[in-house]
Amino acid sequence: MTTKIEHILLYTGLRLVEDGCLLIRDGAILYAGERSGCPEGAQGVIDGKGGICMPGLCNAHAHAAMTLLRGVGSDLQLQEWLQQIWPAEDRLNGEHVYNGTMLAAMEMISRGITSFADQYFFMDDTARAVVDSGMRANLSRGIVSTGGNDEQKLQEGVRLFEDWNGAADGRIKVYLAPHAEYTTTPDLIHRATRAAARLNTGIHIHISETPREVEECRQRYGISPVRYFEREGMFEVPVIGAHCVAVDDEDIAILARRQVKVVHNPASNMKLASGVAPVTKMMAAGIDVALGTDGVASNNTTDLFADMKLAAILQKGFLMDPTAMPVEKVLHMATRAGALAMGFENVGVLEAGMRADLLILDKDAPNLTPSTDVLANLVYAAQGLNVRLTMVDGKVLYKDGEYLTLDKEKVLFEAQKSAHALGL
Ligand code: NI
């Protein structure tokens, strides 16, 4: 099946094409460029008139099923917030996780997010939701050492890899996920790293989210979490490092040297008052920083357009430098850098040879008019609700308010039912 998307203002991630066209066959982009140069022979045509087409957004750190916890524990100290979250999470079962992930998928698809990295529990049910929704995802079973059965959880993570890595036509990748320094032992870090190396996969972990976490790590081991993870050998495998808020210059040098895929979660960091990650500094050191929403309990949406704007203005305001974080860099964070962080090498740019993960926004929306500077509009003016079409792997998942893979009423009903079952 060959599909043509024409009459679009195309931003490929590398260049802008005024009267653009994409030709897609079996999920792969055959042609991206001027409409006048587009080859003939498409069976299906999508008229993108009045639309801006860009790479689909890549949400590189999330806990999708936490959509069920939307609105829980607002305006509390981190410890009190966790004490509201944990009892609800203790009641979770696989059905709840499936329902919460379907709700997350619905929200993400409608806002142009085409792929996400998820660290949580009952991940077989998350994987089913990825298959059913048609999204792309990097999945991992979160492991904490407390309770003493971390080996069993690690083996569940390995089994998840064996069952799902490469599934759904390659749309699913599986990493291993020791949760963070403060929730695991050095022994678990060693075992998880060895297992990841053996499976030729990576690790998804929280790193230096708060100053308190760093201080406690220093008390335990005399060094920062970044130095600790390097010492324990974890950076020998590919790592998605969520947050990296409280990092110093030496930490940044290590993260850059080890090519750790840092994921910035500005809304979550601001809501939990964790601090501002030194993203400008990390980028200057050569780190390819990606963008994430984190869980909905600390965001409270999965609208990466909101996180893009926040990522840009936070650096400017914090550094008192309006030239910090220009729009091209923010767009790169939310697309190509996220795809690479998740291990999807052929996603995140709309050029020939790449997979067709994309979104089309309504260019004629009031908040995107006039279209004087398209890229500035995408970062500072656009909202997820401006998205009118979302495509993953060449398949349309959402168009003009309609979901093509999900039953909206059913997903909303089941999610609400699961939230009640959690005592919310
Ligand atoms: Ni997180």
Boltz pocket constraint, residues with backbone or C-beta under 6 A from the ligand:
constraints:
  - pocket:
      binder: B
      contacts: [[A, 61], [A, 62], [A, 63], [A, 206], [A, 242], [A, 294], [A, 295]]
      max_distance: 6.0
